[in-house]
Amino acid sequence: MSQSVNPFQKGVKRVGLAVVIFGACLVLAGLAFAFSPVALAFLSTPPGGNMYSEGGGGGGAAIWLMILTLPIGASVAMFGLVTMVSGVISTLRMKLPSAQEDSVTRNRMLGHRAIALVALLPISLLVSPIIAFVLGNMVIGGYSGIISFFVIVAMQIVAGVFAIYFAIKSQKTVLIAILSALVLLCLTGSYFMSSLVYGMRIVT
């Protein structure tokens, strides 16, 4: 039972981990496109200039391009996130062979489960402010933005714990070490971000 994890391989249907990787690429591409005017403004501003200024050599005029790039990029990123989640679900639902039948394939599929779950953590760090404040705080109002953010953090913790669990079950020492470090790093980032969010207490 061999599955390609290359999401761009021609003639092969994307399944499992390949769907997760493809979704992650869409999220990163969407976010990069959405905020590309900021990078353009920075690059077009001379040293010592104000990148947000529209005059005096500043690149602030490029920021207006976000009127176009932000909704398109955010839509692509959200579609990529949905694709990632569907890929994670399909990866988790794939039937594992028993250790007696094929231990190699079983361990590889367990590794795929761990990687799929861990892939959600850094991506969620990037999109959680958008979900929390745009969809939560601005649309629903009140403390919903802060609440939705902490719900995302709780889901990150659950995903991280199960990712490490599957990595341990795969019996791959290197994978266990790498994924454990990634989980710890992402959760640390979430901790500092949540501390900042809680301190701001943004209420509409």
Secondary structure, DSSP 8 states (H G I E B T S, - for coil): ------TT-TTS---THHHHHHHHHHHHHHHHHHTHHHHHHHHTS-TTS-TT-SSTT--GGGGGGHHHHHHHHHHHHHHHHHHHHHHHHHHHHS----HHHHHHHHHHHHHHHHHHHHHHHHHHHHHHHIIIIIIIIITT-TTHHHHHHHHHHHHHHHHHHHHHHHHHHHT-HHHHHHHHHHHHHHHHHHHHHHHHHHHH----
